[in-house]
Amino acid sequence: MKKLSLVSFLMMLLVFTGCAQKNAEVTDDSNVSDETVDSSTEEAVTNAVEDANKFYFEYDSYSVTDEMKQKLKAAVLLINKAPSIVLEGNADERGSDEYNQALGLKRAKSVQDALIAEGVEASKIEAPISLGELNPVCEDQTEECFAKNRRVEIKIK
């Protein structure tokens, strides 16, 4: 049931975040096989679903951006249907352990405040936690990798 709820949540988040108005790009796909289209579409959907519950932050920041707020708005109805959620704050490896632990917590609390401001019932959100730099999704020493680690993840309980 938890997995079904998580999948439903992520799919709805994907639908809502995919509704942004964008200019259509016209390409000639006549040379692309169905197999290529299927695998690239599947990969794009998988990546979107995996990122639907993640909110990324600038270096040394815990401010919720307007882009994040749009993504959070899309999640409100689904979060209110979940039994409860946990917000896990993360940081990249730059900075001391203590600093990253505090920064991860500030990030989780800022997402919590934004969710409540958007209408999520406060009782649905368990106390935010910080994993600091202990839960990296990428370990390369590049800015792109560091950016992937500066995040808050929503976990449905």
C-alpha positions, 0 to 999 in steps of 0.5 A: 500500500505504501508503494502504491501511495508513493507511485501514485504521489510521484505520478501525480506530481509528474503530471502537475509539474509537466503542465508548465507552458513551454514552446514546442520544439519541432523535430524530424523524428522520421529516422528514429525507431520505435524502440529508441523512442520507447527507451528514451521516453521510459528513461525520461519518465523514470528520471522525472518520477525520481526527481518529483519528490526532490527539491534542490537548493543553491549552494549554502542556501535554504531558501525556497525558490518560486520554482520550488513553490510551483512544484510544492503546490502540485504536491499538496493534494497528494500529501494531504491524502498520505498518512504522513510524510517525512522531510529529509534535508541533505547537503553536499560535502563542502562544510563541516559535519555540524554545519551540513547537519544544521543546513540540512535541517534548515532546508527541511524546515523551509520546505515544511513551512512552504508546504504548510503555507500551501495548505498541507495539514501540519499534522501530516508532516513528521518532524523534519530531519537532516542527513547532512552530507551522509546521504549523497546521490553523487560523489564526484567532485563537480558542481553538478554533483554537489548540486544533486546532493543539496536537496530535500526529499519527501518520503511518504510513511 
